[in-house]
């Protein structure tokens, strides 16, 4: 919320024309003076398992340590595999990958979309079925926010708008 608020303050102060967010991180309620300008084509909304030895979630050894920074993912991991040790994880994607490769845990869960946008899809061991791990509402969608009533900014961001992605993400939220 702090990062989103800072970007929206920059919009309102006329220091930028648009801000790009992960749509799942935006508040659902309208913010005074801010409008959703566009939602581009959505990436894969599923969660991804990355494991050191290439094993999928069902194939991880009993008691394997799986890291995630998301309480939602942690709860769903525990439900799917109560035998796993689920631990917290912080840092950017490169830091998290380095910790996995160092052997600090057996596997970790990240968003497929974030890995795709960073060109790291090759690191994905398994795209987790939504029946096992339901993605967050609007996961995989970007949101471009603009100042409400800014026709120039709206025209610019509309160039990347995808009506279907916007409808899906909005319905989920």
Secondary structure, DSSP 4 states (H G I P E B T S, - for coil): -HHHHHHHHHHHTTS-S-EEEEGGGS-SS--TTEEEEE-------SEEEEETT---GGGSPTT-EEEES-HHHHHHHHHH-TTSEEEE--S-HHHHHHHHHHTSSSEEEEEHHHHHHTT-GGG-SEE--TTTSPPPTTTT-EEEEEETT-HHHHHHHGGG--HHHHHHHHHH-
